[in-house]
């Protein structure tokens, strides 16, 4: 078997579930996970989501166009298909529905994956997954990452189901589980190209597992082919028709190792940047290494999976592939499986009792607190509030024509073009791309910064010496989005406020 037999006393200290309602506790967990992700999905549509919407608007006239006519990193195929299916005029919150549902269901699926520490590990998975700011952020926006999470865990679950059925001689069940592997791999790859690293890691792990457990190399190769031949063939086809010619949109520069460290910090409820990122990243790696060592000593091949999840993306990163355009979200598969390993390690510590249990409680409390603080900020501030900025200018502007200059024509241009729908009848919005500007100058200037703690200057002057006052500031929670500052020309302020 892939997973070791649960240790004696594995359930000690775990909640006792009434056999009359075994579904009640999982239902409560699902509703809590769903509530947090739905709350985080209430904010404004942000740049990357709008970018995907624009790609569908401009390039998609049929389902095939999603595959063959959008060769851009903003095209998360499952997400683009959903936008195309709903149409372009619905409220943007509906575009986030698949991510919210898939991200919430991934919590339940993670609990079902067997672990040596038994039921205690299930509850530790709950504590790490449900309030995770990292997982909530990407399971509450209209991109492919929410579906990717569910598919990654479903892939592991289906592979283990295939092994159990195969070893028990249940051929029909084994083929059913193999179908689950194919479907999860296909949907995960369609959700985002970075899912390829997850499939490679699962394949590496399974190949070593079947070779270690079987003396028949030919039979082992056959089992491997049953599970992975179709996923690899589908990924290769998708690579040729879409991924190979994808244009990278750009963004803030971040090295691969910075992104990996930020991911580890975020997984432990820490920040994305700052002095504590590397200490938290090192702590996460040490904990993962300890859990892997314990699993290896117990003869559990899942130790190989945790190592494979680190190696699969590390090899191309070490070689410098896209070394300056790597972000923490590209490693979500690593985070998902890493949290499973940490949950099992925490359950081991809980079962030992005494000072070790106190240490586990303290660590979990700090992780949960850090996550909830970030989640609260995400619910409050979202990913920036460009829609709110448009409403502000529409309400406080001088006249029906809103004339705006910005510090980033592309970022603001995409978002302002989308949110023009919020203007009142008779109002219009003009974006000035570069000087020279009209004699009177723009009435508004927008500034943006990726830092969630950015404090813009209270006033500024344009190249012609016109003075602008900071009127509104719309922060964001970090990880996705940017903070937006709205400046109003002072003479226009006076005209607006005069009777």
C-alpha positions in Angstrom: 0.0 0.0 0.0 1.1 3.6 -0.6 0.1 4.9 2.8 1.2 3.2 6.0 -1.3 1.7 8.4 -2.5 4.3 11.0 -0.5 4.2 14.2 -2.1 2.9 17.3 -3.9 5.6 19.2 -4.0 7.7 16.0 -7.4 9.0 17.0 -6.4 10.1 20.5 -7.2 13.7 21.1 -9.4 13.9 17.9 -13.0 15.0 18.0 -15.5 12.2 18.5 -18.0 12.2 15.6 -21.4 10.7 16.3 -22.0 7.6 14.1 -25.6 8.9 13.7 -24.4 11.9 11.7 -20.9 11.2 10.2 -21.6 13.8 7.6 -22.3 16.7 10.0 -18.7 17.6 10.9 -17.4 17.5 7.2 -20.5 19.6 6.3 -19.6 22.2 8.9 -16.0 22.3 7.7 -17.1 22.7 4.1 -19.5 25.5 5.0 -16.8 27.3 7.0 -14.4 27.0 4.1 -17.0 28.1 1.6 -18.0 31.1 3.8 -14.4 32.3 4.0 -13.8 31.9 0.3 -17.1 33.5 -0.7 -16.4 36.5 1.6 -13.0 36.9 0.0 -14.7 36.8 -3.5 -16.9 39.8 -2.8 -14.4 42.4 -3.8 -13.8 44.2 -7.1 -12.7 42.4 -10.3 -8.9 43.1 -10.5 -6.5 43.4 -13.4 -5.6 39.8 -14.1 -9.2 38.7 -14.0 -10.2 41.5 -16.3 -7.4 40.7 -18.6 -8.8 37.2 -18.9 -12.3 38.6 -19.6 -10.8 41.0 -22.3 -9.1 38.0 -24.0 -12.4 36.2 -24.2 -14.2 39.3 -25.4 -11.7 40.0 -28.1 -10.6 36.6 -29.3 -13.3 34.0 -28.5 -16.3 33.3 -30.7 -16.4 29.5 -30.2 -15.0 27.0 -27.7 -12.2 26.1 -30.0 -10.9 29.7 -29.9 -10.2 29.3 -26.2 -7.6 26.6 -27.1 -6.3 28.0 -30.4 -6.8 31.7 -30.4 -5.7 32.9 -27.0 -1.9 32.4 -26.5 -1.4 34.4 -23.4 -0.7 33.6 -19.8 -4.0 35.2 -18.8 -5.8 32.4 -20.6 -6.4 29.9 -17.8 -8.4 27.6 -20.1 -11.1 26.3 -17.7 -11.6 29.9 -16.5 -11.9 31.2 -20.1 -14.4 28.5 -20.9 -16.5 29.5 -17.9 -16.4 33.2 -18.9 -17.4 32.3 -22.5 -20.2 30.1 -21.2 -21.7 32.8 -18.9 -21.3 35.6 -21.4 -19.7 39.0 -21.1 -22.5 41.0 -19.4 -23.0 39.1 -16.1 -22.0 40.4 -12.7 -18.3 39.7 -12.3 -18.8 37.8 -9.1 -20.3 34.9 -11.0 -17.0 34.4 -12.8 -15.4 33.5 -9.5 -17.9 30.7 -8.7 -15.9 27.7 -10.0 -12.8 28.8 -8.0 -14.8 29.3 -4.8 -16.5 25.9 -5.0 -13.4 24.0 -6.1 -11.3 25.6 -3.4 -13.9 24.8 -0.7 -14.2 21.2 -1.9 -10.4 20.8 -1.9 -10.5 21.1 1.9 -12.8 18.1 2.2 -10.8 16.1 -0.3 -7.6 16.9 1.6 -9.2 15.4 4.7 -9.9 12.2 3.0 -6.4 11.5 1.9 -5.1 8.8 4.2 -2.2 9.7 6.6 -0.2 7.6 9.1 -1.4 9.8 12.0 -5.1 9.0 11.3 -8.0 11.1 12.3 -5.8 13.6 14.2 -4.1 14.4 10.9 -7.5 15.1 9.4 -8.2 17.7 11.9 -4.7 19.2 11.5 -5.4 19.4 7.7 -8.6 21.3 8.5 -6.7 23.8 10.7 -4.1 24.4 8.0 -6.4 24.5 4.9 -9.6 26.2 6.0 -8.2 29.6 7.1 -5.1 29.6 4.8 -4.8 33.1 3.3 -2.7 31.6 0.4 -5.4 29.1 -0.5 -8.3 31.5 0.1 -6.8 34.2 -2.0 -6.5 32.0 -5.1 -9.7 30.2 -4.4 -11.7 33.4 -4.6 -10.6 35.0 -7.9 -11.7 34.2 -11.4 -8.6 32.4 -12.6 -7.6 28.7 -12.8 -6.0 28.2 -9.4 -9.1 27.2 -7.4 -9.7 24.3 -9.9 -6.0 23.5 -9.9 -6.1 22.9 -6.1 -9.0 20.5 -6.3 -7.4 18.6 -9.3 -4.1 18.2 -7.6 -5.6 16.5 -4.5 -8.0 14.5 -6.7 -5.0 13.2 -8.7 -3.4 11.9 -5.5 -6.6 10.4 -4.2 -7.4 8.7 -7.5 -3.8 7.2 -7.8 -4.1 5.8 -4.3 -7.5 4.4 -5.1 -6.1 2.7 -8.2 -3.3 1.1 -6.1 -5.8 -0.2 -3.5 -8.1 -1.6 -6.1 -5.3 -3.1 -8.1 -3.7 -4.9 -5.2 -7.1 -6.1 -4.1 -7.8 -7.6 -7.6 -10.8 -5.3 -8.3 -10.2 -4.5 -11.9 -13.4 -2.5 -12.5 -12.6 -0.3 -9.5 -9.0 0.1 -10.7 -10.1 1.3 -14.1 -12.6 3.7 -12.5 -9.8 5.2 -10.4 -7.6 5.4 -13.5 -10.3 7.4 -15.2 -10.3 9.7 -12.2 -6.5 10.2 -12.6 -7.0 11.1 -16.3 -9.8 13.5 -15.6 -8.1 15.3 -12.8 -4.8 15.6 -14.7 -6.6 17.0 -17.8 -8.7 19.5 -15.8 -5.7 20.5 -13.8 -3.6 21.1 -16.9 -6.4 23.1 -18.4 -6.7 25.2 -15.2 -3.1 26.4 -15.4 0.1 25.3 -17.2 2.0 25.2 -13.8 -0.1 22.0 -13.1 2.4 20.2 -15.2 4.9 20.2 -12.3 2.3 18.5 -10.2 1.7 15.7 -12.7 5.5 15.2 -13.2 5.9 15.0 -9.4 3.1 12.4 -9.1 4.6 10.4 -11.9 8.1 10.5 -10.4 6.7 9.3 -7.1 4.5 6.6 -8.6 7.3 5.2 -10.8 9.6 4.8 -7.9 6.8 3.3 -5.8 5.8 0.6 -8.2 9.4 -0.3 -8.9 10.1 -0.7 -5.2 7.0 -2.7 -4.5 7.1 -5.0 -7.5 9.8 -7.3 -8.8 8.2 -7.3 -12.3 9.6 -4.3 -14.1 7.4 -4.9 -17.2 4.2 -5.0 -15.1 5.3 -1.8 -13.2 5.8 -0.1 -16.5 2.3 -1.2 -17.5 0.7 0.3 -14.4 2.6 3.5 -14.9 1.5 3.7 -18.5 -2.2 3.1 -17.5 -2.1 6.1 -15.2 0.1 8.6 -17.0 0.3 7.9 -20.7 -3.0 9.7 -21.5 -2.2 12.7 -19.2 1.2 13.2 -20.7 -0.1 12.9 -24.2 -2.9 15.4 -23.5 -0.3 17.8 -21.9 2.0 17.4 -24.9 -0.9 18.3 -27.3 -1.9 21.3 -25.2 1.7 22.4 -25.1 1.9 22.3 -28.9 -1.4 24.1 -29.6 -1.4 26.6 -26.8 1.4 26.7 -24.2 4.3 26.7 -26.6 3.5 30.1 -28.0 2.2 31.7 -24.9 3.1 35.4 -24.3 4.1 36.3 -20.8 2.3 39.4 -19.6 5.0 40.5 -17.2 4.7 41.9 -13.7 6.9 42.8 -10.7 10.3 41.1 -10.9 10.9 38.2 -8.4 13.5 35.5 -8.5 12.5 31.9 -8.3 14.0 31.5 -4.9 12.3 34.6 -3.6 9.0 33.2 -4.8 9.6 29.8 -3.2 10.5 31.4 0.1 7.5 33.7 -0.1 5.3 30.6 -0.7 6.7 28.8 2.3 6.1 31.8 4.5 2.6 32.3 3.2 1.8 28.6 3.8 2.7 29.1 7.5 0.5 32.2 7.8 3.5 34.6 7.3 4.0 37.6 5.0 5.1 37.6 1.4 8.0 39.8 2.1 10.0 41.1 5.1 12.6 39.9 7.6 10.6 36.8 8.7 10.1 35.3 5.3 13.4 33.3 5.1 13.3 32.1 8.7 9.7 30.8 8.1 10.7 29.2 4.8 13.6 27.4 6.5 11.3 26.3 9.3 8.9 24.9 6.8 11.6 23.0 4.9 13.0 21.5 8.1 9.6 20.4 9.2 9.0 18.8 5.7 12.3 17.1 5.9 11.6 15.7 9.3 8.2 14.3 8.2 9.7 12.8 5.1 12.4 11.1 7.3 9.8 9.7 9.6 7.7 8.4 6.7 10.8 6.8 5.1 11.8 5.1 8.3 8.2 3.7 8.5 8.4 2.4 4.9 5.8 4.8 3.7 6.5 5.8 0.1 4.7 9.1 0.5 8.1 10.4 1.7 9.1 10.2 -2.0 6.1 12.2 -3.0 7.0 15.1 -0.7 10.5 15.1 -2.2 9.2 14.8 -5.7 6.9 17.8 -5.2 10.0 19.9 -4.4 12.2 18.5 -7.1 9.8 18.7 -10.0 9.6 22.6 -10.1 13.1 23.0 -8.6 15.0 21.5 -11.5 13.8 24.0 -14.2 14.0 26.9 -11.7 17.7 26.0 -10.9 18.3 26.0 -14.6 17.0 29.6 -14.8 13.7 29.0 -16.7 11.7 32.2 -16.5 13.9 33.1 -13.5 12.5 36.7 -13.3 8.8 35.9 -13.9 8.0 33.3 -11.3 5.5 34.0 -8.6 4.3 32.0 -5.5 1.1 31.0 -7.2 3.1 28.9 -9.6 4.0 26.6 -6.7 0.5 26.0 -5.4 0.8 22.2 -5.9 3.9 22.3 -3.6 2.0 24.2 -1.0 -1.0 21.8 -1.1 1.1 18.7 -0.5 3.5 20.4 1.8 0.6 21.4 4.1 -0.6 17.7 4.1 2.9 16.7 5.3 3.0 19.4 8.0 -0.5 18.4 9.1 0.7 14.8 9.6 3.8 16.0 11.5 1.6 18.2 13.7 -0.6 15.2 14.5 2.4 13.1 15.5 3.4 15.9 17.9 -0.2 16.1 19.3 -0.2 12.4 20.0 3.0 12.5 21.9 1.4 14.8 24.5 3.3 16.9 27.1 5.6 19.7 26.0 5.5 18.6 22.3 1.7 18.9 22.3 2.0 22.4 23.7 4.6 23.3 21.0 2.2 22.1 18.3 -0.7 24.1 19.8 1.4 27.2 19.9 2.6 26.8 16.3 -0.9 26.1 15.0 -2.2 29.1 17.0 0.4 31.4 15.4 -0.2 30.0 11.9 -4.0 30.4 12.3 -3.7 33.9 13.7 -1.4 35.0 10.9 -3.7 33.6 8.3 -6.9 35.1 9.8 -5.3 38.6 10.0 -4.5 38.4 6.3 -7.9 36.9 5.4 -9.6 39.7 7.3 -7.6 42.3 5.3 -8.5 40.4 2.1 -12.2 40.5 2.9 -12.0 44.2 3.8 -9.7 45.5 1.0 -9.9 42.9 -1.7 -7.4 43.1 -4.5 -7.7 46.8 -4.8 -10.9 48.6 -5.7 -10.8 50.1 -9.2 -14.6 50.0 -9.4 -14.8 52.1 -6.2 -12.3 54.5 -7.7 -14.5 54.9 -10.8 -17.6 55.5 -8.7 -15.7 58.1 -6.7 -14.6 60.1 -9.8 -18.0 59.8 -11.3 -19.6 61.2 -8.1 -17.0 63.9 -7.3 -15.9 65.0 -10.7 -16.5 68.4 -12.4 -18.9 67.7 -15.2 -19.9 64.5 -17.1 -16.5 64.0 -18.8 -14.0 62.3 -16.5 -10.5 63.0 -17.8 -7.8 60.8 -16.2 -4.0 60.5 -16.4 -2.1 57.6 -14.8 1.3 56.3 -14.0 0.7 53.0 -15.8 -1.4 53.2 -19.0 -1.8 49.5 -19.4 -2.9 48.6 -15.8 -5.2 51.5 -15.4 -6.4 51.3 -19.0 -7.6 47.7 -18.7 -9.4 48.3 -15.5 -10.9 51.7 -16.3 -12.2 50.3 -19.7 -14.0 47.5 -17.8 -15.5 49.7 -15.1 -16.8 52.3 -17.5 -20.0 50.3 -17.1 -20.5 51.9 -13.7 -20.8 55.4 -15.1 -24.1 57.2 -15.0 -26.0 57.9 -18.3 -24.4 60.9 -20.0 -21.0 60.4 -18.3 -17.8 59.4 -20.2 -14.3 58.6 -19.3 -11.2 59.7 -21.2 -7.8 58.2 -20.4 -4.8 60.4 -21.3 -2.0 58.1 -22.2 1.0 60.5 -22.4 1.7 64.3 -22.6 1.1 66.7 -24.1 -2.2 67.0 -22.4 -5.1 69.4 -23.0 -4.5 72.9 -21.8 -6.6 72.5 -18.7 -4.9 69.1 -18.0 -6.4 66.0 -16.6 -8.9 66.4 -13.7 -7.8 63.2 -12.1 -4.4 61.4 -11.7 -4.3 57.7 -10.7 -1.2 56.2 -9.0 -0.7 52.5 -8.1 1.7 50.4 -6.1 2.0 46.7 -5.5 2.8 47.1 -1.9 -0.3 46.7 0.4 1.3 49.2 2.9 2.1 51.9 0.3 1.6 55.4 1.6 1.4 57.8 -1.3 2.3 61.5 -1.1 -0.7 63.7 0.0 -0.2 66.0 -3.0 1.6 66.1 -6.3 2.2 68.3 -9.3 2.1 67.4 -13.0 4.7 68.5 -15.6 2.8 71.8 -16.1 2.8 72.6 -12.4 -0.8 71.9 -11.8 -1.5 70.8 -8.2 -3.4 67.6 -7.3 -4.6 66.5 -3.9 -5.0 62.9 -2.7 -8.7 62.4 -2.4 -9.1 58.6 -2.1 -6.9 55.7 -1.3 -7.9 52.1 -2.0 -5.5 49.5 -0.4 -5.3 45.8 -1.2 -4.5 42.8 0.9 -1.3 41.8 -1.0 -0.6 38.7 -3.1 -3.1 39.8 -5.8 -3.9 43.3 -6.9 -2.4 46.7 -6.2 -3.1 49.8 -4.0 -4.8 52.6 -5.9 -4.4 56.4 -5.1 -6.8 58.9 -6.6 -5.7 62.5 -7.0 -8.0 65.4 -7.9 -6.9 68.7 -9.5 -7.3 71.4 -6.9 -9.0 74.0 -9.1 -11.5 71.3 -10.1 -12.1 70.5 -6.4 -13.0 74.1 -5.8 -15.3 74.2 -8.8 -17.0 71.0 -7.6 -17.5 72.2 -4.1 -18.7 75.8 -5.0 -22.5 76.4 -5.0 
